[in-house]
Amino acid sequence: MQFIYAQYIIEGAPYSINCAKETQGEVYRHLVPPYEDLFDSSEEYILEVLFSAWSHMVMHDLAAFDKVRVFPLLCGVSLCIFLLLSCL
């Protein structure tokens, strides 16, 4: 438990999740003896961060997808002929 705290929770940790000081203090106060729900507040924080980033990425992808021009495939007509005809 102390290893997880030192690697991810405390400010300046190598893989810090940058959680609030209150969360850091709460985890520190309950390190000894550790209990099952020790990292729940940290887990909730990082899930919010990941959900926010994921939502932003999905919106960006949808916006980029809307800009892609899709050419329909026509029965019996090759794409090259369709492109030539569409330029006329």
VOPAGU-373240 format. One record per atom (N, C-alpha, C): chain; atom name; x, y, z; residue in one letter. Coordinates in nm, 2 decimals. Last residue first. Layout:
// residues N
   ch   at     east    north       up   aa
    A   CA        X        Y        Z    A
...
//
This chain:
// residues 88
   ch   at     east    north       up   aa
    A    N    -1.74     1.64    -6.36    L
    A   CA    -1.80     1.70    -6.48    L
    A    C    -1.90     1.81    -6.44    L
    A    N    -1.66     1.49    -6.15    C
    A   CA    -1.59     1.61    -6.17    C
    A    C    -1.65     1.69    -6.29    C
    A    N    -1.81     1.26    -6.16    S
    A   CA    -1.85     1.36    -6.05    S
    A    C    -1.77     1.49    -6.07    S
    A    N    -1.68     1.11    -6.35    L
    A   CA    -1.81     1.16    -6.38    L
    A    C    -1.85     1.27    -6.28    L
    A    N    -1.44     1.04    -6.21    L
    A   CA    -1.43     1.12    -6.33    L
    A    C    -1.57     1.18    -6.36    L
    A    N    -1.55     0.89    -6.00    L
    A   CA    -1.48     1.01    -5.97    L
    A    C    -1.47     1.10    -6.09    L
    A    N    -1.66     0.68    -6.14    F
    A   CA    -1.75     0.76    -6.06    F
    A    C    -1.68     0.90    -6.03    F
    A    N    -1.43     0.56    -6.25    I
    A   CA    -1.53     0.62    -6.34    I
    A    C    -1.62     0.72    -6.26    I
    A    N    -1.32     0.48    -6.00    C
    A   CA    -1.25     0.58    -6.09    C
    A    C    -1.34     0.64    -6.19    C
    A    N    -1.50     0.29    -5.90    L
    A   CA    -1.48     0.42    -5.83    L
    A    C    -1.41     0.52    -5.92    L
    A    N    -1.70     0.14    -6.15    S
    A   CA    -1.58     0.15    -6.07    S
    A    C    -1.57     0.29    -6.01    S
    A    N    -2.02     0.02    -6.15    V
    A   CA    -1.94     0.13    -6.19    V
    A    C    -1.82     0.14    -6.10    V
    A    N    -2.18    -0.19    -6.05    G
    A   CA    -2.13    -0.20    -6.19    G
    A    C    -2.04    -0.08    -6.23    G
    A    N    -2.32     0.02    -5.81    C
    A   CA    -2.33    -0.12    -5.87    C
    A    C    -2.28    -0.11    -6.02    C
    A    N    -2.10     0.24    -5.65    L
    A   CA    -2.22     0.22    -5.73    L
    A    C    -2.21     0.08    -5.80    L
    A    N    -2.02     0.35    -5.34    L
    A   CA    -1.99     0.25    -5.44    L
    A    C    -2.11     0.23    -5.52    L
    A    N    -1.98     0.69    -5.24    P
    A   CA    -2.06     0.57    -5.24    P
    A    C    -2.01     0.48    -5.36    P
    A    N    -1.73     0.84    -5.06    F
    A   CA    -1.78     0.82    -5.20    F
    A    C    -1.86     0.69    -5.20    F
    A    N    -1.71     1.08    -4.81    V
    A   CA    -1.73     0.94    -4.84    V
    A    C    -1.79     0.93    -4.98    V
    A    N    -1.49     1.30    -4.66    R
    A   CA    -1.59     1.28    -4.77    R
    A    C    -1.59     1.13    -4.81    R
    A    N    -1.48     1.40    -4.33    V
    A   CA    -1.43     1.30    -4.43    V
    A    C    -1.54     1.29    -4.54    V
    A    N    -1.59     1.55    -4.14    K
    A   CA    -1.52     1.62    -4.24    K
    A    C    -1.47     1.53    -4.35    K
    A    N    -1.69     1.38    -3.95    D
    A   CA    -1.78     1.45    -4.02    D
    A    C    -1.72     1.53    -4.14    D
    A    N    -1.45     1.30    -3.83    F
    A   CA    -1.52     1.20    -3.91    F
    A    C    -1.62     1.27    -4.00    F
    A    N    -1.39     1.52    -3.67    A
    A   CA    -1.30     1.49    -3.78    A
    A    C    -1.37     1.39    -3.88    A
    A    N    -1.60     1.50    -3.48    A
    A   CA    -1.59     1.62    -3.57    A
    A    C    -1.50     1.59    -3.69    A
    A    N    -1.54     1.25    -3.37    L
    A   CA    -1.67     1.27    -3.44    L
    A    C    -1.66     1.39    -3.53    L
    A    N    -1.29     1.31    -3.25    D
    A   CA    -1.30     1.21    -3.36    D
    A    C    -1.43     1.22    -3.44    D
    A    N    -1.38     1.49    -3.06    H
    A   CA    -1.28     1.53    -3.16    H
    A    C    -1.28     1.44    -3.28    H
    A    N    -1.54     1.33    -2.90    M
    A   CA    -1.60     1.45    -2.97    M
    A    C    -1.51     1.49    -3.08    M
    A    N    -1.35     1.14    -2.81    V
    A   CA    -1.46     1.10    -2.89    V
    A    C    -1.52     1.22    -2.97    V
    A    N    -1.18     1.31    -2.66    M
    A   CA    -1.13     1.24    -2.78    M
    A    C    -1.24     1.20    -2.87    M
    A    N    -1.36     1.39    -2.46    H
    A   CA    -1.30     1.49    -2.55    H
    A    C    -1.25     1.43    -2.67    H
    A    N    -1.40     1.15    -2.34    S
    A   CA    -1.52     1.22    -2.40    S
    A    C    -1.46     1.32    -2.49    S
    A    N    -1.14     1.09    -2.24    W
    A   CA    -1.21     1.00    -2.34    W
    A    C    -1.32     1.07    -2.41    W
    A    N    -1.11     1.29    -2.05    A
    A   CA    -1.02     1.28    -2.17    A
    A    C    -1.08     1.20    -2.28    A
    A    N    -1.32     1.23    -1.88    S
    A   CA    -1.31     1.36    -1.94    S
    A    C    -1.23     1.35    -2.06    S
    A    N    -1.24     0.97    -1.80    F
    A   CA    -1.37     0.99    -1.87    F
    A    C    -1.37     1.12    -1.94    F
    A    N    -1.00     1.03    -1.66    L
    A   CA    -1.00     0.94    -1.78    L
    A    C    -1.13     0.96    -1.86    L
    A    N    -1.09     1.18    -1.45    V
    A   CA    -0.99     1.24    -1.54    V
    A    C    -0.99     1.16    -1.68    V
    A    N    -1.26     1.00    -1.32    E
    A   CA    -1.32     1.12    -1.38    E
    A    C    -1.22     1.19    -1.48    E
    A    N    -1.07     0.81    -1.25    L
    A   CA    -1.18     0.77    -1.34    L
    A    C    -1.24     0.89    -1.40    L
    A    N    -0.92     0.95    -1.06    I
    A   CA    -0.86     0.92    -1.19    I
    A    C    -0.96     0.87    -1.29    I
    A    N    -1.12     0.98    -0.86    Y
    A   CA    -1.06     1.10    -0.92    Y
    A    C    -1.00     1.06    -1.06    Y
    A    N    -1.18     0.72    -0.79    E
    A   CA    -1.28     0.81    -0.84    E
    A    C    -1.23     0.92    -0.91    E
    A    N    -0.92     0.65    -0.69    E
    A   CA    -0.98     0.58    -0.80    E
    A    C    -1.09     0.66    -0.87    E
    A    N    -0.90     0.81    -0.47    S
    A   CA    -0.81     0.83    -0.57    S
    A    C    -0.86     0.76    -0.70    S
    A    N    -1.11     0.71    -0.31    S
    A   CA    -1.12     0.85    -0.36    S
    A    C    -1.02     0.88    -0.47    S
    A    N    -1.02     0.44    -0.27    D
    A   CA    -1.14     0.47    -0.34    D
    A    C    -1.15     0.61    -0.39    D
    A    N    -0.80     0.33    -0.14    F
    A   CA    -0.77     0.42    -0.26    F
    A    C    -0.90     0.45    -0.33    F
    A    N    -0.91     0.19     0.08    L
    A   CA    -0.81     0.30     0.10    L
    A    C    -0.80     0.39    -0.02    L
    A    N    -1.09    -0.01     0.12    D
    A   CA    -1.14     0.10     0.04    D
    A    C    -1.04     0.22     0.05    D
    A    N    -0.96    -0.20     0.30    E
    A   CA    -1.00    -0.24     0.16    E
    A    C    -1.03    -0.12     0.07    E
    A    N    -0.69    -0.05     0.47    Y
    A   CA    -0.82    -0.12     0.47    Y
    A    C    -0.86    -0.13     0.32    Y
    A    N    -0.38    -0.04     0.67    P
    A   CA    -0.46    -0.02     0.55    P
    A    C    -0.59    -0.10     0.55    P
    A    N    -0.34     0.11     0.99    P
    A   CA    -0.34    -0.01     0.91    P
    A    C    -0.42     0.02     0.78    P
    A    N    -0.18     0.31     0.76    V
    A   CA    -0.15     0.22     0.87    V
    A    C    -0.27     0.22     0.97    V
    A    N    -0.31     0.48     0.58    L
    A   CA    -0.21     0.38     0.53    L
    A    C    -0.19     0.27     0.64    L
    A    N    -0.48     0.69     0.64    H
    A   CA    -0.53     0.56     0.66    H
    A    C    -0.44     0.45     0.61    H
    A    N    -0.34     0.93     0.59    R
    A   CA    -0.39     0.90     0.73    R
    A    C    -0.44     0.76     0.75    R
    A    N    -0.30     0.91     0.31    Y
    A   CA    -0.19     0.90     0.41    Y
    A    C    -0.23     0.86     0.55    Y
    A    N    -0.56     0.95     0.22    V
    A   CA    -0.49     0.82     0.19    V
    A    C    -0.38     0.80     0.29    V
    A    N    -0.60     1.21     0.30    E
    A   CA    -0.69     1.11     0.34    E
    A    C    -0.62     0.97     0.33    E
    A    N    -0.39     1.35     0.16    G
    A   CA    -0.39     1.34     0.31    G
    A    C    -0.48     1.23     0.36    G
    A    N    -0.48     1.32    -0.10    Q
    A   CA    -0.35     1.27    -0.06    Q
    A    C    -0.34     1.25     0.09    Q
    A    N    -0.72     1.45    -0.09    T
    A   CA    -0.72     1.31    -0.12    T
    A    C    -0.59     1.25    -0.08    T
    A    N    -0.63     1.71    -0.03    E
    A   CA    -0.72     1.64     0.06    E
    A    C    -0.72     1.49     0.04    E
    A    N    -0.48     1.77    -0.26    K
    A   CA    -0.41     1.75    -0.14    K
    A    C    -0.50     1.68    -0.03    K
    A    N    -0.60     1.58    -0.55    A
    A   CA    -0.60     1.69    -0.46    A
    A    C    -0.53     1.66    -0.33    A
    A    N    -0.38     1.41    -0.78    C
    A   CA    -0.50     1.43    -0.71    C
    A    C    -0.49     1.54    -0.61    C
    A    N    -0.18     1.34    -0.97    N
    A   CA    -0.21     1.48    -0.95    N
    A    C    -0.35     1.50    -0.88    N
    A    N    -0.08     1.09    -1.01    I
    A   CA    -0.21     1.12    -1.08    I
    A    C    -0.26     1.26    -1.05    I
    A    N     0.27     1.03    -1.06    S
    A   CA     0.16     1.10    -0.98    S
    A    C     0.04     1.12    -1.07    S
    A    N     0.49     0.87    -1.09    Y
    A   CA     0.37     0.85    -1.18    Y
    A    C     0.25     0.91    -1.11    Y
    A    N     0.68     0.96    -0.90    P
    A   CA     0.72     0.93    -1.04    P
    A    C     0.60     0.92    -1.14    P
    A    N     0.55     1.23    -0.70    A
    A   CA     0.57     1.09    -0.73    A
    A    C     0.60     1.06    -0.87    A
    A    N     0.47     1.49    -0.65    G
    A   CA     0.61     1.46    -0.69    G
    A    C     0.65     1.32    -0.71    G
    A    N     0.24     1.40    -0.41    E
    A   CA     0.29     1.50    -0.50    E
    A    C     0.44     1.48    -0.53    E
    A    N     0.12     1.07    -0.39    I
    A   CA     0.19     1.18    -0.33    I
    A    C     0.24     1.28    -0.44    I
    A    N     0.03     0.86    -0.56    I
    A   CA    -0.06     0.95    -0.49    I
    A    C     0.01     1.08    -0.45    I
    A    N     0.21     0.68    -0.69    Y
    A   CA     0.10     0.74    -0.77    Y
    A    C     0.03     0.85    -0.69    Y
    A    N     0.43     0.59    -0.53    Q
    A   CA     0.44     0.59    -0.68    Q
    A    C     0.33     0.67    -0.75    Q
    A    N     0.34     0.60    -0.27    A
    A   CA     0.47     0.66    -0.31    A
    A    C     0.48     0.68    -0.46    A
    A    N     0.11     0.44    -0.28    Y
    A   CA     0.10     0.58    -0.23    Y
    A    C     0.22     0.65    -0.28    Y
    A    N     0.22     0.19    -0.35    I
    A   CA     0.12     0.26    -0.44    I
    A    C     0.11     0.41    -0.40    I
    A    N     0.38     0.15    -0.12    F
    A   CA     0.44     0.16    -0.25    F
    A    C     0.35     0.23    -0.35    F
    A    N     0.19     0.12     0.08    Q
    A   CA     0.28     0.24     0.08    Q
    A    C     0.35     0.26    -0.05    Q
    A    N     0.08    -0.12     0.00    M
    A   CA     0.00     0.00     0.00    M
    A    C     0.09     0.13     0.00    M
//
